[in-house]
Amino acid sequence: MSLLTRISSYSAKPALVGAWGVVTYAELTELIAKARRELVQLKLDRPTVFGLVGEHGPASTAWLLALAEAGHFVAPLSGNAAEHPAKLALINAQWIVVAEAKDWKLLPRVDEPSAHPLFARLAAQGAAGLVLFSSGTSGAPKAMVQDFSKLLASYESRHESDLVMLALLGFDHIGGLNTLFNSLAAGSLLVIPASRSPADVASTVARHRVAVLPASPTFLNLLLAAGVTAELASLRVITYGTEPMPESLLHRLKVAFPRVRFIQTFGTSETGITRTSSPEAGSTFLRFDDPDLEWKVIDDELWLRSRTQIAGYLNASNERFTADGWFRTGDKVEQGPNGSLRILGRMGEMINVGGEKLMPAEVESVVLGVPGVHDCRVHGEAHPLTGQTVAVDVVSFTTDQEALRSAIRIACRERLARHKIPTRVTFVPSVSGERMKKTR
């Protein structure tokens, strides 16, 4: 059963809820039909590129699915159209849909139809296209083109569920779209918070009795620090990904949420979100349980080959893909028993102290376990003798920073090899967000 057929079959069940109120599956089906009629009125004679500007909501969801059904190419973009002139020009968008709540504006954009071979290939196959952009933190954002029809088909086997889910990752993020499509395929209610602040998320979870929360370890740490766990009593499942989970943080989460099942997810924008399982409760290892995915480890780096991986980039070479379709993720992993893996971090994050190598996540797990540490980030710094040395930026609200600095060093000396002990501890007001977000 196609995703659109499943959506229409859920009829009176609530589909989406946010600042606009509640929208049922029947109302969502009507919005999709309205978008479909407006597409017909455009009299487009070929697959066309659309920029879809908005956040999670009824109108943006309706247009996303209507464009996929009609075989067009769509790039979801958060914020407003004025923020994305370069992206719209790169994809040769000829139409822009600005979606907000239940309404939208359809705006023409003067540009020549894209002649990019990736679009031509999908059009020849009769497939719709999805364009997602990387964050651009390491350079210009990469435009990734995916077979949208094949991606949507991968959700057709989901079982119906009444577990309420919350949308935390963005509408223009593969993780956010995965949450949306999973919820729609299952006939669940997807809740969109007013903002992604811990306070707003916690109050939204409490108000709508959210059972499933997809989040990053960084955000889960913020929830603990905000002291809002009492408002999260309805949670039954927390899925986490986008970056390594420190063991000390996972332990604190399990203490704070003893009734919650924690599931580690994994995915990349290039290969999609994969189905995983944990070998045992409280483990930071995972196993891939996805029939559409192949994996292997080459020189400690995870390589993936997926049925739903992208066709390629519009503005970058495909050098991270091998000739036979393997994607080099850039993730350093540790292999465990029975085909399990632990994500240690990005290969480029590795710190080399006089030939001894380490990953930041291992040190961060120890530092985060020290009472008084709110958050931290570990990185390498140049050193004239050893090449690099370990440094850590710490967020804390303590008034006695010297005592905390001493406690951090004592904890690291007790639990880490000598070359992994930070030589510099700096207190900062905040640290950067999810380190691995740019590739997830």
C-alpha positions as CSV (number, residue, x, y, z in Angstrom):
1,M,0.0,0.0,0.0
2,S,1.5,3.3,-1.1
3,L,2.1,6.1,1.5
4,L,-0.6,8.2,0.0
5,T,-3.1,5.3,0.2
6,R,-2.2,4.7,3.8
7,I,-2.7,8.3,4.6
8,S,-6.2,8.4,3.1
9,S,-7.1,5.2,4.9
10,Y,-6.4,6.7,8.3
11,S,-9.2,9.2,7.7
12,A,-10.5,10.7,11.0
13,K,-7.3,9.9,13.0
14,P,-5.2,13.0,14.0
15,A,-2.2,13.4,11.8
16,L,-0.4,16.6,12.8
17,V,-0.7,19.0,15.7
18,G,1.1,22.4,16.2
19,A,0.4,26.0,16.7
20,W,-2.3,25.8,14.0
21,G,-4.3,23.2,15.9
22,V,-5.0,19.6,14.9
23,V,-5.2,18.3,11.4
24,T,-6.7,14.9,10.7
25,Y,-5.5,12.4,8.0
26,A,-8.7,13.2,6.1
27,E,-7.9,16.9,6.2
28,L,-4.3,16.2,5.2
29,T,-5.7,14.2,2.2
30,E,-7.8,17.2,1.2
31,L,-4.8,19.5,1.3
32,I,-2.8,17.1,-0.8
33,A,-5.7,17.0,-3.3
34,K,-5.7,20.8,-3.4
35,A,-2.0,21.0,-4.0
36,R,-2.5,18.4,-6.7
37,R,-5.1,20.5,-8.5
38,E,-2.9,23.6,-8.4
39,L,-0.1,21.5,-10.0
40,V,-2.4,20.5,-12.8
41,Q,-3.3,24.2,-13.4
42,L,0.4,25.0,-13.9
43,K,0.3,22.8,-17.1
44,L,3.9,21.6,-16.6
45,D,5.0,19.5,-19.5
46,R,8.1,18.0,-17.9
47,P,9.4,17.2,-14.4
48,T,10.1,20.6,-12.7
49,V,12.3,21.7,-9.8
50,F,10.4,23.3,-6.9
51,G,11.8,25.0,-3.8
52,L,9.5,24.2,-0.8
53,V,10.1,26.8,1.9
54,G,8.6,26.1,5.4
55,E,8.8,24.0,8.5
56,H,7.0,20.9,9.6
57,G,3.2,21.5,9.0
58,P,0.1,20.5,7.1
59,A,0.8,22.7,4.0
60,S,4.5,21.7,3.6
61,T,3.6,18.0,4.1
62,A,0.8,18.2,1.5
63,W,3.1,19.8,-1.1
64,L,6.0,17.5,-0.5
65,L,3.8,14.5,-1.1
66,A,1.9,16.0,-4.1
67,L,5.2,16.9,-5.8
68,A,6.5,13.4,-5.3
69,E,3.3,11.9,-6.6
70,A,3.5,14.0,-9.8
71,G,7.2,13.1,-10.4
72,H,8.7,16.5,-9.8
73,F,11.9,17.5,-8.0
74,V,11.6,19.2,-4.6
75,A,14.1,20.9,-2.2
76,P,12.7,21.4,1.3
77,L,14.2,24.6,2.7
78,S,13.6,25.9,6.3
79,G,13.1,29.6,7.1
80,N,12.1,32.0,4.3
81,A,12.8,32.2,0.6
82,A,15.0,35.3,1.0
83,E,17.5,33.2,3.0
84,H,18.1,30.8,0.1
85,P,18.9,32.6,-3.2
86,A,22.1,30.6,-3.8
87,K,20.4,27.3,-3.2
88,L,17.4,28.1,-5.4
89,A,19.8,29.2,-8.2
90,L,21.9,26.1,-7.8
91,I,18.9,23.7,-8.3
92,N,17.4,26.0,-11.1
93,A,14.1,26.1,-9.2
94,Q,11.3,27.4,-11.5
95,W,8.7,27.5,-8.7
96,I,8.7,28.3,-5.0
97,V,6.1,27.1,-2.6
98,V,6.1,29.1,0.6
99,A,4.1,27.0,3.1
100,E,2.9,28.1,6.6
101,A,0.5,26.1,8.7
102,K,-2.4,25.2,6.4
103,D,-1.8,27.8,3.8
104,W,0.7,28.4,1.0
105,K,1.8,30.8,-1.7
106,L,2.9,29.6,-5.1
107,L,5.5,31.9,-6.6
108,P,7.1,31.6,-10.1
109,R,10.9,32.0,-10.4
110,V,12.5,33.0,-13.6
111,D,15.1,30.4,-14.4
112,E,15.9,27.9,-17.2
113,P,14.9,24.3,-16.5
114,S,17.8,22.3,-15.0
115,A,19.8,20.3,-17.4
116,H,21.7,18.5,-14.8
117,P,22.2,14.8,-15.7
118,L,21.0,13.7,-12.3
119,F,17.6,15.2,-12.8
120,A,17.6,13.9,-16.4
121,R,18.3,10.4,-15.2
122,L,15.5,10.4,-12.6
123,A,13.1,11.9,-15.2
124,A,13.9,9.1,-17.6
125,Q,13.2,6.6,-14.9
126,G,9.8,8.3,-14.1
127,A,11.0,9.0,-10.6
128,A,10.5,12.0,-8.4
129,G,13.5,13.7,-6.9
130,L,14.4,15.0,-3.4
131,V,17.2,17.5,-2.9
132,L,18.7,18.0,0.5
133,F,21.5,20.3,1.4
134,S,24.3,19.7,3.8
135,S,24.9,22.3,6.5
136,G,28.0,23.7,4.8
137,T,30.0,23.9,8.0
138,S,33.1,22.6,6.2
139,G,32.5,24.6,2.9
140,A,29.7,25.3,0.5
141,P,26.5,23.3,1.2
142,K,26.4,20.1,-0.9
143,A,23.1,19.5,-2.9
144,M,22.3,15.8,-2.7
145,V,19.8,14.4,-5.1
146,Q,17.8,11.3,-4.2
147,D,15.2,9.1,-5.9
148,F,12.2,10.4,-3.9
149,S,9.9,7.7,-5.2
150,K,12.2,4.9,-4.0
151,L,12.6,6.6,-0.6
152,L,8.9,6.9,0.0
153,A,8.3,3.3,-1.0
154,S,10.7,2.2,1.8
155,Y,8.0,3.3,4.3
156,E,5.2,1.3,2.9
157,S,5.7,-1.7,5.2
158,R,5.4,0.2,8.5
159,H,2.9,-1.2,10.9
160,E,0.1,1.0,12.2
161,S,0.7,2.6,15.6
162,D,-1.0,5.0,17.9
163,L,2.3,6.1,19.7
164,V,2.5,9.9,19.5
165,M,5.8,11.2,18.1
166,L,7.5,14.6,18.3
167,A,9.2,16.3,15.4
168,L,12.5,17.7,16.7
169,L,14.8,17.6,13.6
170,G,14.0,20.0,10.8
171,F,11.8,19.6,7.7
172,D,15.0,20.0,5.6
173,H,16.9,17.3,7.4
174,I,16.9,13.6,6.5
175,G,16.3,12.8,10.2
176,G,13.3,15.2,10.3
177,L,11.8,13.7,7.1
178,N,12.4,10.2,8.4
179,T,10.3,11.1,11.5
180,L,7.6,12.6,9.3
181,F,7.3,9.7,6.9
182,N,7.5,7.1,9.7
183,S,4.6,8.8,11.6
184,L,2.5,9.2,8.5
185,A,3.0,5.6,7.4
186,A,2.1,4.3,10.8
187,G,-1.0,6.6,11.1
188,S,0.4,8.2,14.2
189,L,0.1,11.7,15.5
190,L,3.1,13.9,14.9
191,V,3.5,16.8,17.3
192,I,5.4,19.9,16.2
193,P,6.7,22.1,19.2
194,A,6.7,25.9,19.0
195,S,10.5,25.8,19.2
196,R,13.3,23.4,19.9
197,S,14.1,24.8,23.3
198,P,14.1,22.2,26.1
199,A,11.3,24.1,27.9
200,D,9.0,24.2,24.8
201,V,9.8,20.6,24.0
202,A,9.1,19.4,27.5
203,S,5.8,21.3,27.8
204,T,4.7,20.0,24.4
205,V,5.5,16.4,25.4
206,A,3.4,16.8,28.5
207,R,0.5,18.5,26.8
208,H,0.2,15.9,24.0
209,R,1.4,12.8,25.9
210,V,4.2,12.2,23.4
211,A,5.5,8.6,23.6
212,V,8.4,8.7,21.1
213,L,11.1,11.4,21.1
214,P,13.8,11.3,18.4
215,A,16.7,13.5,19.6
216,S,20.5,13.9,19.6
217,P,22.6,13.2,22.7
218,T,23.4,16.9,22.9
219,F,19.7,17.8,23.1
220,L,19.1,15.0,25.6
221,N,21.8,16.4,27.8
222,L,20.1,19.8,27.6
223,L,16.9,18.3,28.8
224,L,18.6,16.8,31.8
225,A,20.3,20.1,32.6
226,A,17.0,22.1,32.2
227,G,15.4,20.0,35.0
228,V,12.3,19.2,33.0
229,T,12.3,15.4,33.4
230,A,9.0,15.5,35.4
231,E,7.2,16.8,32.3
232,L,8.5,13.9,30.2
233,A,6.7,11.1,32.1
234,S,4.7,10.0,29.0
235,L,7.8,9.1,27.0
236,R,8.2,5.4,26.2
237,V,10.9,5.4,23.5
238,I,13.8,7.8,23.0
239,T,15.7,7.3,19.7
240,Y,19.1,9.1,19.5
241,G,21.6,9.6,16.8
242,T,23.5,12.3,14.7
243,E,26.6,12.0,17.0
244,P,28.2,9.5,19.4
245,M,26.4,8.9,22.7
246,P,28.8,9.2,25.7
247,E,28.4,6.2,28.0
248,S,28.2,8.5,31.1
249,L,25.3,10.5,29.5
250,L,23.4,7.3,28.5
251,H,23.7,6.1,32.1
252,R,22.3,9.4,33.5
253,L,19.5,9.2,31.0
254,K,18.5,5.7,32.0
255,V,18.5,6.8,35.7
256,A,16.3,9.8,34.8
257,F,13.9,7.8,32.6
258,P,13.8,4.2,34.0
259,R,10.7,3.3,32.0
260,V,12.0,4.5,28.6
261,R,13.5,2.3,26.0
262,F,16.5,3.9,24.3
263,I,17.2,3.0,20.7
264,Q,20.3,4.2,18.9
265,T,19.6,5.2,15.3
266,F,22.0,5.8,12.4
267,G,21.9,7.4,9.1
268,T,23.5,9.8,6.7
269,S,22.0,12.2,4.2
270,E,23.7,10.2,1.5
271,T,22.4,6.8,2.4
272,G,19.2,7.5,4.5
273,I,18.2,6.4,7.9
274,T,18.7,2.7,8.6
275,R,16.9,0.4,10.9
276,T,19.0,-0.6,13.9
277,S,18.9,-2.5,17.2
278,S,20.9,-2.4,20.4
279,P,22.6,-5.7,21.5
280,E,21.5,-5.0,25.1
281,A,19.9,-2.3,27.2
282,G,22.4,0.5,28.0
283,S,24.8,-0.4,25.3
284,T,26.3,2.2,23.0
285,F,26.8,-0.5,20.4
286,L,24.3,-1.0,17.6
287,R,23.5,-3.5,14.9
288,F,22.1,-2.8,11.4
289,D,18.8,-4.6,10.9
290,D,17.9,-3.3,7.5
291,P,17.5,-5.5,4.5
292,D,18.1,-2.6,2.2
293,L,21.5,-1.9,3.6
294,E,25.0,-3.4,3.2
295,W,27.9,-2.4,5.4
296,K,31.6,-3.1,6.0
297,V,34.5,-1.6,7.9
298,I,37.6,-0.6,6.0
299,D,40.6,0.7,8.1
300,D,38.2,1.5,11.0
301,E,35.9,3.5,8.7
302,L,32.3,2.5,8.1
303,W,31.3,2.0,4.5
304,L,27.6,1.7,3.5
305,R,25.6,0.8,0.4
306,S,21.9,1.4,0.5
307,R,18.9,1.0,-1.7
308,T,17.8,4.5,-0.8
309,Q,21.2,6.3,-1.2
310,I,21.5,9.4,-3.2
311,A,22.0,9.5,-6.9
312,G,24.8,12.0,-6.5
313,Y,25.6,15.7,-5.8
314,L,24.6,18.6,-8.0
315,N,27.7,20.7,-7.0
316,A,30.4,18.3,-5.8
317,S,32.2,15.2,-7.0
318,N,31.2,11.7,-6.0
319,E,34.7,10.9,-4.7
320,R,33.2,9.5,-1.4
321,F,31.4,6.9,-3.4
322,T,33.3,3.9,-4.9
323,A,32.8,2.7,-8.4
324,D,30.7,-0.2,-7.1
325,G,28.4,2.1,-5.0
326,W,29.9,2.0,-1.5
327,F,29.7,5.3,0.4
328,R,32.7,6.1,2.7
329,T,30.9,7.7,5.6
330,G,34.0,9.2,7.3
331,D,32.8,7.6,10.6
332,K,35.4,5.8,12.8
333,V,33.8,2.7,14.4
334,E,34.7,0.0,16.8
335,Q,33.5,-3.5,16.0
336,G,31.9,-5.6,18.7
337,P,30.7,-9.1,18.9
338,N,28.0,-10.6,16.7
339,G,28.1,-7.8,14.0
340,S,27.7,-4.9,16.4
341,L,29.4,-1.5,16.0
342,R,30.0,1.6,18.1
343,I,30.3,4.9,16.4
344,L,33.4,6.7,17.9
345,G,33.3,9.9,15.9
346,R,34.5,11.4,12.6
347,M,37.8,10.2,11.2
348,G,38.8,13.9,10.8
349,E,38.3,14.5,14.5
350,M,41.0,12.1,15.6
351,I,43.6,13.6,17.9
352,N,47.2,12.4,17.5
353,V,49.3,12.9,20.6
354,G,52.9,11.9,19.7
355,G,51.6,9.0,17.6
356,E,49.0,7.9,20.2
357,K,45.5,8.4,18.6
358,L,42.2,9.0,20.4
359,M,38.7,10.2,19.7
360,P,37.1,13.2,21.5
361,A,34.0,11.3,22.5
362,E,35.9,9.0,24.8
363,V,37.3,11.9,26.8
364,E,33.9,13.8,26.7
365,S,32.2,10.8,28.3
366,V,34.5,11.0,31.3
367,V,34.2,14.8,31.6
368,L,30.4,14.8,31.3
369,G,30.3,12.4,34.2
370,V,32.0,14.9,36.6
371,P,29.4,16.6,38.9
372,G,29.1,20.2,37.9
373,V,29.8,19.8,34.2
374,H,26.8,20.9,32.1
375,D,28.4,20.3,28.7
376,C,31.8,20.0,27.0
377,R,33.6,19.6,23.8
378,V,37.1,18.0,23.4
379,H,39.4,18.9,20.5
380,G,43.1,18.8,19.6
381,E,45.5,21.7,19.9
382,A,48.9,22.1,18.3
383,H,51.8,21.2,20.5
384,P,55.5,21.8,19.6
385,L,56.7,18.4,20.9
386,T,53.8,15.9,20.5
387,G,52.2,17.5,17.4
388,Q,48.9,17.7,19.2
389,T,47.5,17.8,22.8
390,V,44.1,17.3,24.2
391,A,42.0,20.3,25.2
392,V,38.5,20.6,26.6
393,D,36.0,23.4,26.7
394,V,33.6,23.1,29.6
395,V,30.2,24.7,30.3
396,S,29.4,24.9,34.0
397,F,27.4,27.1,36.3
398,T,29.6,26.5,39.3
399,T,31.2,29.4,41.1
400,D,34.3,27.4,42.0
401,Q,35.9,26.7,38.7
402,E,39.3,25.8,40.1
403,A,37.7,23.0,42.2
404,L,35.9,21.7,39.1
405,R,39.0,21.9,37.0
406,S,40.8,19.8,39.5
407,A,37.9,17.3,39.7
408,I,38.0,16.9,35.9
409,R,41.7,16.2,35.9
410,I,41.4,13.7,38.7
411,A,38.6,11.9,36.9
412,C,40.5,11.8,33.7
413,R,43.7,10.5,35.4
414,E,41.7,7.7,37.0
415,R,39.9,6.6,33.8
416,L,42.0,7.5,30.8
417,A,45.4,6.7,29.5
418,R,48.0,9.4,30.0
419,H,47.9,10.8,26.4
420,K,44.2,11.2,26.6
421,I,44.2,13.5,29.7
422,P,43.4,17.1,28.7
423,T,46.3,19.5,29.2
424,R,44.0,22.5,29.1
425,V,40.5,22.9,30.6
426,T,38.8,26.1,29.6
427,F,35.4,27.3,30.9
428,V,33.2,28.8,28.3
429,P,29.5,30.0,28.2
430,S,28.5,27.5,25.5
431,V,29.9,25.0,23.1
432,S,29.0,24.3,19.5
433,G,26.0,22.0,18.7
434,E,26.1,18.5,17.4
435,R,29.6,17.9,16.1
436,M,28.4,15.3,13.5
437,K,25.3,17.1,12.4
438,K,26.8,18.1,9.1
439,T,26.9,14.5,7.9
440,R,23.8,13.2,9.4
